[in-house]
Amino acid sequence: MIVLVPSQYMQLKDEIELCLAFAARSGFDVNDVELGLSPASHVVVKDTQEIRLDASFLSSSNSHSTTDYFIHYPLEHPMSLESACNAVKQTNSLVCISVHDEAQAYFDVWFSHCQFKSVKRNCDGGSKVVNPQRHFAWIITSLALRYSFDDAVVLANSFANVSRETWPRQFDDFGEVIIGIPDLGLQPIKEQTKIPLNFTPVSKEKLALYPIVDNAIDVESLLNLGAKTVQIRLKHLDTKQRKAEYKKAIDHGKRLNAQVFINDDWQLAIELNAYGVHLGQEDLATADLIQICNAGLALGVSTHGYFEILKTNSIKPSYIAFGQVYMAKSKVVDSAPLGLTKLRLFRQLVESIKPSDCTKFNQTATVAIGGITLDNANQVLSCNVDGIAVISAIAGSNSQQDTVNRFLSMINKHVLAKSASATEATC
C-alpha cells in the first residue's frame, strides 16, 4: 500500500503519520503502508487500484477533473444540504462535509457505486465543526487500511465524536447512514424500515458452527454430524428444482430441531416456511422485509464494513455476518479481507447497539464468514463472534465427520474459556 502526499503539504503528511501510528496501537498492521511525498498536486492511495484525492483547504485544489474524490470543507460558511446535493449531483467526485438542512442537522454527502449517500453528524456527542486536515488525514488513513471509501467517510466522521486516542467502537460514536437523494431530500434505506420489525431471533448456541452447502443431502448429513444451523445456497437450478431442494432441507431442519436458512430466495423461504433467510446487500435493497418479518422468519444479512453494518442495523436483523475475514475460496468477493482487527471492531460495534424496545430478542447475533479453516478458526473465535460460517473447510475435507468434530471441539473450548473469564470478572 503506497500513500503519496503533495510535497508542499508536509503538515498533512505529519497528520497521516499520527493516524497510522494510532491505528497501529489499535491493532492494525501498518507495516506495508509506505507514506511518501509526490510532486503531484493531489494525494494518491495506491494498492491494486489507485485512488486520487484532493481537498478544498489545500491551496492547489481548484479542479475536480483530475481526482476520484474532491473533499469540500466549510472553511467559512457551511453549505446547505440542498446546495450540496445539487453540487454532488452535478459532480459525482465531490464529497461535501458538514452541510446542514433546515433543522440545522449536519451531514456528509457523497456519491459512490451509483448511489447518493450520507452520514449524519452526531452533534450531540461530537461536533459539527470539522478540523479539515485531521478529517482528510483519516479518510486517507482509512483507505490505506483497506477500508472502502464509504467506510473511510464514515470513520472520519466518527473520529469527531471520540477523544484523539480512542478508536470509535460504540454505536453512539457513529452517525446515521442514509442512502438516496429523491427530491433533494435524503431518505432512509427503505420506507418499510420505519415500521418496527421483529424478526425471529436465532439461538446463538446453535449458530456457533454455521456450514453453508449447495444441496439438501449435505444439510441432513451435517445436521446429523452435530451442526445446528445450516444455510443452503442454490445458484444454478431453476425455480422448481430449488423449491424441491429447499423443501427437503427445511424438513430436515424441522425434524432435527435445527435452524435452516435459505440464501437469497426469500419468496420461496416464506412459501416453504423456512426457519430463516439470508440476504446479501443487493437482495436486501429489493426484498420485502415486512413480508419476511410477518411470515415469522429469521433474517441474516451480509456486511463488509461500517457503512453496511450501520445501514443494516436500521432493520434489526436476527444476525449480521461480517466478511470476508480471510480470502474466500468458494466465492469471489470485491472487498478486501477484513482480518482480525476489523472483525473484532465490527463485533464490538454491533454488541454496543442497544436493543430496541420493540424487539423481542436481546441482541443481534454476529457471524464471521470467509476463508475460515481449522487452522485459523481459533483466532476468529477469539474475536468473540457468535458464529463461524464455513464452506470449503467442510465441503472440501476428506472426512466431514472429523472436520465437524474438530470445529465443535474448538467452539466448546472457547465457550468454556469465555464462561470462566466472565465468572472471574464477577468475583
Secondary structure, 3 states (H helix, E strand, C coil): CEEEEECCCHHHHHHHHHHHHHHHHCCCCCCCCEEEEECCCCEEEECCCEEEEEECCCCCCCCCCCCCEEEECCCCCCCEHHHHHHHHHHCCCEEEEEEECCCCCEEEEEEECCEEEEEECCCCCCCCCCCHHHHHHHHHHHHHCCCCHHHHHHHHHHHHHCCCCCCCCCHHHCCCEEECCHHHCCCCCCHHHHCCCCCCCCCHHHHCEEEEECCHHHHHHHHHHCCCEEEECCCCCCHHHHHHHHHHHHHHHHHCCCEEEEECCHHHHHHCCCCEEEECHHHHHHCCHHHHHHCCCEEEEEECCHHHHHHHHCCCCCEEEEECCCCCCCCCCCCCCCHHHHHHHHHHHHHCCCCCCCCCCCCCEEEEECCCCCCCHHHHHCCCCCEEEECHHHHCCCCHHHHHHHHHHHHHHHHHHHHHHHHHHHC
